[in-house]
């Protein structure tokens, strides 16, 4: 079943067209009786000779004078009713009305389209525009214009969100045809109508006028469906469309508003203001922008003064809304400038406040309040009277920016304070702890704990005083104190690890210091009286004490058995290994120390054993050297033969002794040889040379013996010549000789005073030996 609705722009011609097209018998206007409205309300009839069954409805004209200008509600209701129940709608319009606003029924179609989408969105209708009384204008020119008008109407319709981007073809099929004048070219008119009638045969078949219809209602339900649709249309208030003069006011006011908005967009003052805003804040922005908007709104008011008041006011509000939407980005930009300026002022103020010595939290509060007041003052200059724009979001953004900068500055200040106190702790702990480790006494860790506690508490006390002005919460304050305490502990731990890494060197240094120096810190001279075994044991005990100190970090003051284990296993292990220790597990075979946390272990037990073994291997040479030096000293200081040898020499050499007594010349020769030998002994320092070994002593003496003998003989000859010349010289120059003798005596005294005692005594003894 196909339902047709004929909608005409004049009260003449639509019923005539339907009667000729469908064979109906609708009442037609009698031209001889005058021009008046013939069809009133909605008439219905069955088309003759058209399959399938086709129902035709005839509606009254849309511009009849009988209903008047203000009674258009029924017109809209009947139009929407026809669209809602019809498959094909014929729109009868005169050729000369194409392109005209009211004669072409554009406002009516716009409203009907809008309500149609909202109420009956599942419907798809064919709109067949019948152009009556075709003129000389070619049909090919008329059809595009008509289709363009329909498309414009569709584009301006306010659509629901679901159909915002829906094309016209989803709801309507637009067809256009043209007919000649019925009064002037009746035969041609009837011929063209007959051709149009052929298009309605099998119109619901694919490709027909209603071939793609949707939401088809069976004939049995048509009556009920029509009643319900009419009820919905009657109750819908959107169809209470205003009268013609209101429509005219709507169109004209909208055109004027669009014109003013277009002029505002290209206004030089506005463009200049907009450009200035991009580069920075503009003083008096609100007044300048408000005067520009006032000028265009006032011009609109003047041009729309004689149009309907309600329409004029509505369109003015629309114009004002669009204008404010246009200038709002500039307003937001200006707020951004104000926010940036206030933020920069906050940064400057807080730096100045902190430099003046104010507490951080107090400075932040005062500077924040000052910056917010500055922003409020600037906003009063930016606001315009045409809009009640709110700056709450900008203020919140400014507050967040200020808080972010304050937090960043707070973190920087706290970080600097933390670094300062960490550096102070490093200076206070690093060098003293290293010195205590270097000393390596039994109370090393007790001294370190005392130093650590004192310096840490001092630093924490100073830090707490410095943090008072930040007004930190308790959790943050405790966290910073804990971090500082851990940092101090880390310094001690780091130094302990460094010392533990060179423990073997420290042990050797301690051993060498104790072994090679006596209790008065004087270097030991191995004379043969020292107990090297006892000294070596004491030195090893001192070295082992260094190892005991560096095996673990003992800042907590807990007692442990490390020292006992190391002494009993390493120092006393050689004595006890065949005694009570035999058969027991080796306490140094573990990788951890009992009663010591793994994180505090510096040298595990297994490594202690290896270090001690290496230490003993590297210090044995020092002990062997001491023993060799002691033996050499004993040999050098024991020149006399044994008593039995002396007795044998006395008995066997009695005859030779008696011979020397009978001949004193031998005694003189022997005495001279003794003096010569003594001089050579002293000059070559034979005892000192033989301390380094027999072979090295012989090699040195062999190279120095002949030069030394020649030197001694030369001195003897010089001394003899001097003694022969002295008497003669004294007789000739007694006074000069006396003076030379005095000066020589003075020089000798001076030289003897400046030389060490040993050198002086050696020289004197050598000279005396030579003289003898």
C-alpha positions as CSV (number, residue, x, y, z in Angstrom):
1,X,0.0,0.0,0.0
2,X,1.4,3.4,-1.0
3,X,0.1,6.6,0.5
4,X,0.4,9.9,-1.3
5,X,0.4,13.4,0.1
6,X,0.0,16.4,-2.3
7,X,1.3,19.7,-0.9
8,X,0.8,22.8,-2.9
9,X,1.9,26.4,-2.6
10,X,-1.2,27.9,-4.0
11,X,-4.9,27.0,-3.5
12,X,-5.2,26.1,-7.2
13,X,-4.0,23.1,-9.1
14,X,-3.2,20.3,-6.6
15,X,-6.5,18.6,-6.7
16,X,-6.7,18.9,-10.5
17,X,-3.3,17.2,-10.7
18,X,-4.4,14.4,-8.4
19,X,-7.6,13.8,-10.3
20,X,-5.8,13.5,-13.6
21,X,-2.9,11.5,-12.2
22,X,-4.8,8.9,-10.1
23,X,-8.3,9.1,-11.4
24,X,-9.7,10.5,-8.2
25,X,-12.6,12.8,-7.8
26,X,-11.3,15.5,-5.4
27,X,-13.1,18.8,-5.5
28,X,-11.5,21.3,-7.8
29,X,-11.6,25.1,-7.8
30,X,-13.9,26.8,-10.3
31,X,-12.0,29.6,-11.9
32,X,-15.2,31.4,-13.0
33,X,-16.2,31.8,-9.4
34,X,-13.0,33.4,-8.2
35,X,-9.8,32.2,-6.5
36,X,-10.4,30.7,-3.1
37,X,-9.4,27.7,-1.0
38,X,-11.2,24.6,-2.3
39,X,-9.6,21.8,-0.2
40,X,-10.0,22.1,3.6
41,X,-8.5,19.6,6.0
42,X,-7.3,16.2,4.7
43,X,-9.2,14.2,2.0
44,X,-8.5,10.6,1.1
45,X,-9.4,8.4,-2.0
46,X,-8.3,5.2,-3.7
47,X,-6.3,5.5,-7.0
48,X,-7.9,3.9,-10.0
49,X,-6.1,1.6,-12.3
50,X,-2.8,1.6,-10.4
51,X,-1.4,-1.6,-8.9
52,X,-0.6,-2.2,-6.2
53,X,-3.4,-0.6,-4.2
54,X,-2.6,3.0,-3.8
55,X,-4.2,5.5,-1.3
56,X,-4.1,9.2,-2.2
57,X,-4.5,12.0,0.3
58,X,-5.3,15.6,-0.6
59,X,-4.2,18.3,1.9
60,X,-5.2,22.0,1.9
61,X,-2.8,24.5,0.6
62,X,0.0,26.0,2.7
63,X,-0.7,29.6,1.8
64,X,-4.4,30.1,1.7
65,X,-5.8,33.3,3.1
66,X,-8.7,31.6,4.8
67,X,-6.6,30.4,7.8
68,X,-4.6,33.7,8.0
69,X,-1.0,34.4,8.7
70,X,-1.0,33.3,12.3
71,X,-2.7,29.9,12.0
72,X,0.0,27.7,10.7
73,X,-0.1,24.9,13.3
74,X,-2.5,22.7,11.3
75,X,-0.5,23.2,8.2
76,X,2.6,21.9,9.9
77,X,0.8,19.0,11.6
78,X,-0.8,17.9,8.4
79,X,2.5,18.1,6.5
80,X,4.3,16.0,9.2
81,X,1.4,13.5,9.2
82,X,1.7,13.1,5.4
83,X,5.4,12.5,5.7
84,X,5.0,10.0,8.5
85,X,2.5,7.7,6.8
86,X,3.3,8.2,3.1
87,X,5.7,6.4,0.9
88,X,5.7,9.1,-1.7
89,X,5.0,12.8,-1.2
90,X,4.1,15.0,-4.1
91,X,5.1,18.6,-3.6
92,X,3.3,20.9,-6.0
93,X,5.1,24.1,-6.6
94,X,5.1,26.8,-9.4
95,X,8.1,27.2,-11.6
96,X,8.5,30.9,-10.7
97,X,8.6,30.0,-6.9
98,X,11.8,28.1,-7.2
99,X,14.5,29.9,-5.2
100,X,12.0,32.0,-3.2
101,X,12.0,31.6,0.6
102,X,8.3,31.5,1.5
103,X,6.8,30.5,-1.8
104,X,9.1,27.4,-1.9
105,X,8.1,26.6,1.7
106,X,11.6,26.3,3.0
107,X,10.9,27.2,6.6
108,X,8.1,24.7,6.7
109,X,10.2,21.9,5.2
110,X,13.0,22.7,7.7
111,X,10.8,22.3,10.7
112,X,9.0,19.2,9.4
113,X,12.4,17.6,8.6
114,X,13.6,18.2,12.1
115,X,10.6,16.8,13.8
116,X,10.4,13.9,11.4
117,X,13.9,12.7,12.4
118,X,13.1,13.0,16.1
119,X,9.7,11.3,16.0
120,X,9.8,8.9,13.0
121,X,13.4,8.1,12.3
122,X,12.8,4.7,10.9
123,X,10.7,6.1,7.9
124,X,12.1,6.6,4.4
125,X,10.0,8.7,2.0
126,X,10.3,9.7,-1.6
127,X,9.9,13.5,-2.2
128,X,8.6,14.1,-5.7
129,X,8.7,17.8,-6.6
130,X,6.2,18.6,-9.4
131,X,7.2,21.9,-11.0
132,X,4.0,23.4,-12.5
133,X,3.6,25.8,-15.4
134,X,7.2,25.2,-16.7
135,X,8.7,28.3,-18.3
136,X,11.3,28.6,-21.0
137,X,14.1,27.9,-18.4
138,X,15.5,24.5,-19.3
139,X,14.6,21.7,-16.9
140,X,18.3,20.8,-16.6
141,X,18.8,24.2,-14.9
142,X,15.8,24.0,-12.6
143,X,16.4,20.6,-11.2
144,X,20.0,21.3,-9.7
145,X,18.6,24.5,-8.1
146,X,15.8,22.7,-6.5
147,X,18.0,19.8,-5.3
148,X,20.5,22.3,-3.9
149,X,17.7,24.1,-2.0
150,X,16.5,20.9,-0.4
151,X,20.1,20.0,0.5
152,X,20.6,23.4,2.2
153,X,17.4,22.9,4.1
154,X,18.7,19.6,5.3
155,X,22.1,21.0,6.3
156,X,20.5,23.7,8.4
157,X,18.2,21.3,10.3
158,X,19.1,20.8,13.9
159,X,19.7,17.0,14.0
160,X,19.8,14.7,17.0
161,X,23.3,13.5,18.1
162,X,22.7,10.1,16.6
163,X,22.0,11.6,13.1
164,X,24.4,14.5,13.3
165,X,26.4,13.4,10.2
166,X,23.6,11.5,8.4
167,X,23.1,12.3,4.8
168,X,19.7,13.4,3.3
169,X,19.5,10.2,1.3
170,X,19.1,8.2,4.5
171,X,15.7,9.6,5.1
172,X,14.5,11.0,1.7
173,X,14.7,10.2,-2.0
174,X,14.4,13.4,-3.9
175,X,12.8,13.2,-7.4
176,X,11.9,16.2,-9.7
177,X,9.6,16.5,-12.6
178,X,8.0,19.4,-14.6
179,X,4.5,19.8,-16.2
180,X,3.2,22.4,-18.6
181,X,0.5,24.9,-17.8
182,X,-2.9,23.2,-17.5
183,X,-4.8,26.3,-18.6
184,X,-2.6,27.3,-21.5
185,X,-1.4,23.9,-22.7
186,X,-4.0,21.4,-21.5
187,X,-3.2,18.7,-24.1
188,X,0.5,18.8,-23.3
189,X,-0.3,18.8,-19.6
190,X,-2.5,15.7,-19.9
191,X,0.2,13.9,-22.0
192,X,2.9,14.7,-19.4
193,X,0.6,13.6,-16.5
194,X,0.0,10.3,-18.4
195,X,3.7,9.7,-18.6
196,X,4.1,10.5,-14.9
197,X,1.3,8.0,-14.1
198,X,3.4,5.2,-15.6
199,X,6.0,5.8,-12.9
200,X,3.4,4.9,-10.2
201,X,2.8,1.5,-11.7
202,X,4.6,-1.2,-9.5
203,X,6.2,1.7,-7.7
204,X,7.2,-0.6,-4.8
205,X,9.3,-2.8,-7.0
206,X,13.1,-2.5,-6.8
207,X,14.0,0.7,-8.8
208,X,10.5,2.1,-8.4
209,X,9.6,5.4,-6.8
210,X,9.1,3.6,-3.4
211,X,11.4,0.7,-4.1
212,X,13.6,1.2,-0.9
213,X,10.8,2.1,1.5
214,X,11.3,1.1,5.2
215,X,8.9,0.4,8.1
216,X,6.0,-0.8,6.0
217,X,2.6,-1.1,7.8
218,X,0.1,-3.8,6.7
219,X,-3.3,-2.6,5.4
220,X,-5.0,-4.1,8.4
221,X,-3.0,-1.9,10.8
222,X,-3.1,1.2,8.7
223,X,-6.1,2.8,10.6
224,X,-4.7,2.3,14.0
225,X,-1.1,3.4,12.9
226,X,-2.5,6.6,11.4
227,X,-4.5,7.4,14.6
228,X,-1.4,6.9,16.8
229,X,0.8,9.0,14.5
230,X,-1.8,11.8,14.4
231,X,-2.0,11.7,18.2
232,X,1.8,12.0,18.6
233,X,1.9,14.9,16.1
234,X,-1.0,16.7,17.9
235,X,0.8,16.4,21.2
236,X,4.2,17.6,19.9
237,X,4.9,21.3,20.7
238,X,7.8,21.6,18.3
239,X,5.2,22.2,15.5
240,X,3.8,25.3,17.0
241,X,5.7,27.3,14.4
242,X,5.3,31.1,14.4
243,X,3.6,33.1,11.9
244,X,5.0,34.4,8.6
245,X,6.2,37.7,10.1
246,X,8.0,35.7,12.8
247,X,9.6,33.6,10.1
248,X,10.7,36.7,8.3
249,X,12.1,38.2,11.5
250,X,14.0,34.9,12.2
251,X,15.6,34.9,8.8
252,X,16.5,38.6,8.7
253,X,17.8,38.7,12.3
254,X,19.9,35.7,11.6
255,X,21.3,37.2,8.5
256,X,22.1,40.5,10.3
257,X,23.6,38.5,13.2
258,X,25.8,36.5,10.8
259,X,26.8,39.7,9.0
260,X,27.9,41.4,12.3
261,X,29.8,38.3,13.4
262,X,31.6,38.2,10.0
263,X,32.5,41.8,10.3
264,X,33.7,41.3,13.9
265,X,36.0,38.5,12.7
266,X,37.8,40.9,10.3
267,X,37.6,44.0,12.5
268,X,41.0,45.8,12.5
269,X,40.7,46.8,16.2
270,X,39.9,43.2,17.2
271,X,42.7,41.8,15.0
272,X,45.2,44.3,16.4
273,X,44.1,43.4,20.0
274,X,44.3,39.7,19.2
275,X,47.8,40.0,17.8
276,X,49.0,42.1,20.8
277,X,47.7,39.4,23.1
278,X,49.8,36.7,21.5
279,X,53.0,38.6,22.3
280,X,52.2,39.6,25.9
281,X,49.6,41.1,28.3
282,X,47.6,44.1,27.2
283,X,46.7,46.8,29.6
284,X,42.9,47.6,29.6
285,X,42.1,44.4,27.7
286,X,38.6,44.2,29.2
287,X,37.6,47.7,28.3
288,X,39.0,47.5,24.7
289,X,37.3,44.2,24.0
290,X,34.0,45.3,25.6
291,X,33.9,48.4,23.5
292,X,34.4,46.4,20.3
293,X,31.6,44.0,21.2
294,X,29.3,46.8,22.3
295,X,29.8,48.5,18.9
296,X,28.6,45.3,16.9
297,X,25.8,44.5,19.4
298,X,24.5,48.1,19.2
299,X,24.6,48.0,15.4
300,X,22.6,44.7,15.5
301,X,20.1,46.3,17.7
302,X,19.7,49.3,15.4
303,X,19.2,47.2,12.3
304,X,16.7,44.7,13.9
305,X,14.7,47.4,15.8
306,X,11.5,46.9,13.7
307,X,11.5,43.0,13.8
308,X,9.7,40.8,16.2
309,X,11.0,41.5,19.7
310,X,11.3,37.8,20.8
311,X,13.1,36.8,17.6
312,X,15.3,39.9,17.8
313,X,16.3,39.1,21.4
314,X,16.9,35.4,20.7
315,X,19.1,36.2,17.8
316,X,20.9,38.8,19.7
317,X,21.7,36.3,22.4
318,X,22.9,34.0,19.7
319,X,25.1,36.7,18.2
320,X,26.5,37.5,21.6
321,X,27.2,33.9,22.3
322,X,29.0,33.4,19.0
323,X,31.0,36.7,19.5
324,X,32.0,35.6,23.0
325,X,33.0,32.2,21.6
326,X,35.2,34.0,19.1
327,X,37.0,36.2,21.6
328,X,37.2,33.6,24.4
329,X,40.6,32.2,23.2
330,X,42.0,35.7,23.5
331,X,40.6,36.0,27.0
332,X,42.1,32.6,27.9
333,X,45.5,33.8,26.5
334,X,45.3,36.9,28.6
335,X,44.6,34.8,31.7
336,X,47.6,32.8,30.8
337,X,49.7,35.9,30.7
338,X,48.4,37.0,34.1
339,X,49.1,33.5,35.5
340,X,52.6,33.6,34.2
341,X,53.2,37.1,35.5
342,X,51.9,36.1,39.0
343,X,54.0,33.0,39.0
344,X,57.2,34.9,38.1
345,X,56.4,37.4,40.8
346,X,56.1,34.6,43.2
347,X,59.5,33.2,42.2
348,X,61.1,36.6,42.7
349,X,59.4,37.4,46.0
350,X,60.2,34.0,47.6
351,X,63.9,34.3,46.6
352,X,64.1,37.8,48.1
353,X,62.3,36.6,51.2
354,X,64.6,33.7,51.7
355,X,67.6,36.0,51.2
356,X,66.3,38.3,53.9
357,X,66.4,35.4,56.3
358,X,62.7,34.5,56.6
359,X,61.7,30.9,57.3
360,X,60.7,28.9,54.2
361,X,57.1,28.0,55.1
362,X,56.3,31.6,56.2
363,X,57.8,32.9,52.9
364,X,55.8,30.5,50.8
365,X,52.5,31.6,52.5
366,X,53.2,35.3,52.3
367,X,54.4,35.2,48.6
368,X,51.5,32.9,47.6
369,X,49.0,35.3,49.0
370,X,50.7,38.3,47.3
371,X,50.7,36.5,43.9
372,X,47.0,35.5,44.2
373,X,46.1,39.1,45.0
374,X,48.1,40.3,42.0
375,X,46.2,37.8,39.8
376,X,42.9,39.0,41.1
377,X,43.8,42.6,40.4
378,X,44.8,41.7,36.8
379,X,41.6,39.7,36.3
380,X,39.5,42.7,37.2
381,X,41.2,44.5,34.2
382,X,40.6,41.6,31.9
383,X,36.9,40.9,32.6
384,X,34.3,42.2,30.2
385,X,30.7,43.1,31.0
386,X,29.2,41.1,28.2
387,X,30.3,37.8,29.8
388,X,30.4,36.4,33.3
389,X,33.5,34.4,32.7
390,X,35.0,32.6,35.7
391,X,38.7,32.6,36.4
392,X,38.5,29.8,38.9
393,X,40.3,27.3,36.7
394,X,43.1,29.7,36.0
395,X,43.4,30.5,39.6
396,X,43.6,26.8,40.5
397,X,46.2,26.3,37.8
398,X,48.2,29.3,39.2
399,X,47.9,27.8,42.7
400,X,49.1,24.4,41.5
401,X,52.0,26.1,39.6
402,X,53.0,28.0,42.8
403,X,52.8,24.8,44.9
404,X,54.8,22.9,42.3
405,X,57.5,25.6,42.3
406,X,57.5,25.8,46.1
407,X,57.8,22.0,46.3
408,X,60.7,22.1,43.8
409,X,62.4,24.9,45.7
410,X,61.8,23.0,49.0
411,X,63.3,19.9,47.5
412,X,66.3,21.8,46.3
413,X,66.8,23.5,49.7
414,X,66.4,20.3,51.6
415,X,68.8,18.5,49.2
416,X,71.4,21.3,49.7
417,X,71.0,21.1,53.5
418,X,71.3,17.3,53.3
419,X,74.5,17.6,51.1
420,X,76.0,20.2,53.5
421,X,75.5,18.1,56.6
422,X,76.7,15.0,54.8
423,X,79.8,16.8,53.8
424,X,80.3,18.0,57.4
425,X,79.9,14.4,58.5
426,X,82.4,13.2,55.9
427,X,84.9,15.7,57.2
428,X,84.2,14.9,60.8
429,X,84.3,11.1,60.4
430,X,86.4,10.0,57.4
431,X,89.9,11.2,58.5
432,X,89.5,10.4,62.2
433,X,88.2,6.9,61.5
434,X,91.0,6.2,59.1
435,X,93.5,7.4,61.8
436,X,91.9,5.1,64.4
437,X,92.1,2.2,62.0
438,X,95.8,3.1,61.4
439,X,96.4,3.1,65.1
440,X,94.8,-0.3,65.4
441,X,94.4,-0.7,69.2
442,X,92.2,-3.1,71.0
443,X,89.7,-0.3,71.7
444,X,89.6,0.9,68.1
445,X,85.9,0.2,67.6
446,X,85.0,1.7,71.0
447,X,86.7,4.9,69.9
448,X,85.0,4.8,66.5
449,X,81.6,4.3,68.1
450,X,82.2,7.2,70.5
451,X,83.2,9.4,67.6
452,X,80.3,8.2,65.4
453,X,77.7,8.9,68.1
454,X,79.1,12.3,68.9
455,X,79.4,13.6,65.4
456,X,76.1,12.1,64.3
457,X,74.1,13.5,67.1
458,X,75.7,16.9,66.5
459,X,74.8,16.8,62.8
460,X,71.2,15.7,63.6
461,X,70.8,18.4,66.1
462,X,72.0,21.1,63.6
463,X,69.8,19.6,60.9
464,X,66.7,19.6,63.0
465,X,67.3,23.2,63.9
466,X,67.7,24.1,60.2
467,X,64.5,22.2,59.2
468,X,62.3,23.9,61.7
469,X,61.5,26.7,59.3
470,X,60.2,24.2,56.7
471,X,57.4,23.0,58.9
472,X,57.8,19.4,57.7
473,X,55.6,16.6,58.8
474,X,56.9,14.2,61.3
475,X,57.3,11.4,58.8
476,X,59.5,13.4,56.4
477,X,61.6,14.8,59.3
478,X,62.2,11.3,60.7
479,X,63.1,10.1,57.3
480,X,65.7,12.8,56.8
481,X,67.2,12.1,60.2
482,X,67.3,8.4,59.5
483,X,69.0,9.1,56.1
484,X,71.6,11.2,57.8
485,X,72.3,8.6,60.4
486,X,72.6,5.9,57.8
487,X,74.9,8.2,55.8
488,X,77.2,8.5,58.8
489,X,77.1,4.8,59.3
490,X,77.9,4.4,55.6
491,X,81.0,6.6,55.9
492,X,82.4,4.4,58.7
493,X,81.4,1.2,56.8
494,X,83.1,2.5,53.6
495,X,86.3,3.4,55.5
496,X,86.2,0.0,57.2
497,X,85.8,-1.8,53.8
498,X,88.8,0.3,52.4
499,X,91.0,-0.7,55.3
500,X,89.8,-4.3,55.1
501,X,90.9,-4.3,51.5
502,X,94.4,-3.6,52.5
503,X,94.5,-5.5,55.7
504,X,97.5,-7.5,54.7
505,X,99.6,-4.4,54.2
506,X,98.4,-3.0,57.5
507,X,99.3,-6.2,59.3
508,X,102.8,-6.2,57.8
509,X,103.3,-2.5,58.7
510,X,102.2,-3.2,62.3
511,X,104.5,-6.3,62.5
512,X,107.4,-4.4,61.0
513,X,106.8,-1.5,63.4
514,X,106.7,-3.6,66.5
515,X,109.5,-6.0,65.4
516,X,111.9,-3.4,64.3
517,X,111.4,-0.8,67.1
518,X,111.7,-1.1,70.9
519,X,109.3,0.2,73.5
520,X,110.8,3.7,73.1
521,X,110.1,3.6,69.3
522,X,113.8,3.5,68.7
523,X,115.2,1.2,65.9
524,X,116.3,-2.1,67.3
525,X,120.1,-3.1,67.1
526,X,120.4,-6.8,67.1
527,X,123.3,-7.3,69.6
528,X,122.6,-10.9,70.4
529,X,120.9,-10.2,73.7
530,X,117.4,-9.9,72.3
531,X,114.8,-12.7,72.4
532,X,113.8,-12.7,68.8
533,X,111.2,-15.4,69.3
534,X,109.3,-13.4,71.9
535,X,109.6,-10.2,69.9
536,X,108.3,-11.9,66.8
537,X,105.3,-13.3,68.8
538,X,104.5,-9.8,70.1
539,X,104.7,-8.4,66.6
540,X,102.5,-11.1,65.3
541,X,100.0,-10.5,68.1
542,X,99.9,-6.8,67.2
543,X,99.3,-7.7,63.5
544,X,96.6,-10.2,64.5
545,X,95.0,-7.4,66.5
546,X,94.8,-5.4,63.2
547,X,93.1,-8.4,61.6
548,X,90.6,-8.7,64.5
549,X,89.7,-5.1,64.2
550,X,88.9,-5.2,60.5
551,X,87.0,-8.5,60.1
552,X,83.6,-6.9,60.9
553,X,81.9,-3.6,61.5
554,X,81.1,-3.2,65.2
555,X,79.1,0.1,65.4
556,X,76.3,-1.5,67.4
557,X,78.5,-2.3,70.3
558,X,77.5,-6.0,70.4
559,X,80.0,-8.4,71.9
560,X,81.5,-11.2,69.8
561,X,84.1,-14.0,70.0
562,X,86.0,-13.1,66.9
563,X,89.2,-12.0,68.8
564,X,89.2,-15.2,70.9
565,X,88.7,-17.4,67.9
566,X,91.4,-15.7,65.8
567,X,94.0,-15.7,68.7
568,X,93.3,-19.3,69.7
569,X,93.2,-20.6,66.1
570,X,96.0,-18.5,64.4
571,X,98.4,-17.3,67.1
572,X,98.1,-20.2,69.5
573,X,97.1,-22.8,66.9
574,X,100.6,-24.1,66.3
575,X,101.0,-24.9,70.1
576,X,97.6,-26.4,70.6
577,X,97.1,-28.3,67.3
578,X,98.3,-31.5,68.9
579,X,96.5,-30.8,72.1
580,X,92.9,-29.9,72.9
581,X,92.2,-28.5,69.4
582,X,92.9,-31.8,67.7
583,X,89.7,-33.6,66.6
584,X,87.6,-30.4,66.8
585,X,86.1,-28.6,63.8
586,X,88.1,-25.7,62.5
587,X,86.2,-22.5,63.5
588,X,87.7,-20.7,60.5
589,X,86.2,-23.0,58.0
590,X,82.9,-21.1,57.9
591,X,81.9,-18.2,55.7
592,X,80.1,-16.2,58.5
593,X,80.9,-15.1,62.0
594,X,78.6,-16.0,64.8
595,X,76.7,-13.1,66.5
596,X,77.6,-10.8,63.5
597,X,75.1,-9.7,60.9
598,X,76.1,-10.8,57.4
599,X,75.9,-7.2,56.2
600,X,78.5,-6.2,58.8
601,X,81.1,-8.9,57.8
602,X,84.1,-7.4,56.1
603,X,86.4,-10.5,56.1
604,X,84.9,-13.9,56.4
605,X,86.6,-16.6,58.6
606,X,87.9,-18.5,55.6
607,X,89.6,-15.5,54.2
608,X,91.2,-14.7,57.6
609,X,92.9,-18.0,57.5
610,X,94.3,-17.3,54.0
611,X,95.4,-13.8,54.9
612,X,97.2,-15.1,58.0
613,X,99.0,-17.8,56.0
614,X,100.2,-15.2,53.5
615,X,101.2,-12.8,56.3
616,X,103.4,-15.5,57.9
617,X,105.0,-16.3,54.6
618,X,105.9,-12.7,53.9
619,X,107.2,-11.9,57.4
620,X,109.5,-14.9,57.8
621,X,112.2,-13.2,55.8
622,X,112.2,-10.3,58.2
623,X,112.7,-12.7,61.2
624,X,115.4,-14.6,59.4
625,X,117.2,-11.3,58.6
626,X,117.1,-10.4,62.3
627,X,118.5,-13.7,63.3
628,X,121.3,-13.4,60.7
629,X,122.1,-9.9,62.0
630,X,122.3,-11.1,65.5
631,X,124.7,-13.9,64.6
632,X,126.8,-11.6,62.6
633,X,127.1,-9.2,65.5
634,X,128.2,-11.9,67.8
635,X,130.9,-13.0,65.4
636,X,132.2,-9.5,64.9
637,X,132.4,-8.7,68.7
638,X,134.3,-12.0,69.6
639,X,138.0,-11.5,68.5
640,X,139.8,-13.4,71.1
641,X,140.6,-17.1,70.6
642,X,139.3,-19.6,73.1
643,X,141.2,-19.9,76.4
644,X,142.8,-23.2,75.5
645,X,144.2,-21.6,72.3
646,X,145.7,-18.8,74.4
647,X,147.4,-21.3,76.8
648,X,148.7,-23.3,73.8
649,X,150.2,-20.1,72.2
650,X,151.8,-19.1,75.5
651,X,153.5,-22.5,75.9
652,X,154.5,-23.1,72.3
653,X,155.6,-19.5,71.8
654,X,157.7,-19.1,75.0
655,X,161.1,-19.4,73.1
656,X,160.1,-16.7,70.6
657,X,158.9,-14.4,73.4
658,X,162.3,-14.8,75.2
659,X,164.1,-14.1,71.9
660,X,162.1,-10.8,71.5
661,X,163.1,-9.8,75.1
662,X,166.9,-10.4,74.3
663,X,166.7,-8.4,71.0
664,X,164.6,-5.0,71.4
665,X,165.0,-4.3,67.7
666,X,162.4,-6.9,67.0
667,X,160.1,-5.3,69.4
668,X,160.5,-2.0,67.6
669,X,159.7,-3.6,64.2
670,X,156.7,-5.4,65.6
671,X,155.5,-2.2,67.2
672,X,155.8,-0.3,63.9
673,X,153.9,-3.1,62.1
674,X,151.2,-2.9,64.7
675,X,150.7,0.8,64.3
676,X,150.6,0.4,60.5
677,X,148.1,-2.4,60.8
678,X,146.0,-0.4,63.2
679,X,145.9,2.6,60.9
680,X,144.9,0.4,57.9
681,X,142.2,-1.3,60.1
682,X,140.7,2.1,61.1
683,X,140.9,3.6,57.6
684,X,139.2,0.6,55.9
685,X,136.7,0.0,58.8
686,X,137.2,-3.7,58.4
687,X,134.7,-4.7,61.1
688,X,131.9,-2.7,59.4
689,X,132.7,-4.2,56.0
690,X,132.6,-7.8,57.2
691,X,129.2,-7.4,58.8
692,X,127.7,-7.8,55.3
693,X,129.4,-11.1,54.8
694,X,132.9,-12.5,54.2
695,X,132.8,-12.5,50.4
696,X,131.6,-8.9,50.1
697,X,134.1,-7.7,52.8
698,X,137.0,-9.3,50.9
699,X,135.9,-7.8,47.6
700,X,135.7,-4.3,49.1
701,X,139.0,-4.6,51.0
702,X,140.8,-5.8,48.0
703,X,139.9,-2.8,46.0
704,X,140.7,-0.3,48.8
705,X,143.8,-1.9,50.4
706,X,146.6,-0.6,48.2
707,X,145.2,3.0,47.9
708,X,144.8,3.2,51.7
709,X,148.5,2.0,52.3
710,X,149.8,4.5,49.8
711,X,147.8,7.2,51.5
712,X,149.2,6.4,54.9
713,X,152.8,6.2,53.7
714,X,152.3,9.6,51.9
715,X,151.1,11.2,55.1
716,X,154.1,9.8,57.0
717,X,156.6,11.2,54.5
718,X,154.8,14.6,54.5
719,X,154.9,14.7,58.3
720,X,158.7,14.0,58.3
721,X,159.4,16.8,55.9
722,X,157.3,19.2,57.9
723,X,159.2,18.4,61.2
724,X,162.5,19.1,59.5
725,X,161.4,22.5,58.1
726,X,159.7,23.7,61.4
727,X,162.9,24.5,63.4
728,X,164.4,26.6,60.6
729,X,161.1,28.5,60.0
730,X,160.7,29.2,63.7
731,X,164.1,30.8,63.9
732,X,163.5,33.1,61.0
733,X,159.8,34.1,61.8
734,X,159.1,33.3,65.4
735,X,156.1,35.6,65.7
736,X,154.5,34.4,62.5
737,X,155.1,30.8,63.5
738,X,153.4,31.5,66.8
739,X,150.4,33.1,65.1
740,X,150.1,30.2,62.6
741,X,150.2,27.8,65.4
742,X,147.4,29.6,67.2
743,X,145.3,29.8,64.1
744,X,145.9,26.2,63.3
745,X,144.9,25.2,66.8
746,X,141.7,27.4,66.5
747,X,140.8,25.7,63.2
748,X,141.3,22.3,64.6
749,X,139.1,23.1,67.6
750,X,136.5,24.5,65.2
751,X,136.5,21.4,63.0
752,X,136.5,19.1,66.1
753,X,133.4,21.0,67.4
754,X,131.6,20.8,64.1
755,X,132.2,17.0,63.6
756,X,130.3,14.3,65.5
757,X,132.0,12.8,68.5
758,X,132.7,9.5,66.8
759,X,134.3,11.1,63.8
760,X,136.5,13.4,66.0
761,X,137.6,10.5,68.1
762,X,138.4,8.4,65.1
763,X,140.3,11.1,63.4
764,X,142.3,11.8,66.6
765,X,143.1,8.2,67.2
766,X,144.2,7.8,63.6
767,X,146.5,10.8,63.8
768,X,147.9,9.6,67.0
769,X,148.5,6.2,65.5
770,X,150.2,7.8,62.6
771,X,152.4,10.0,64.8
772,X,153.4,7.0,66.9
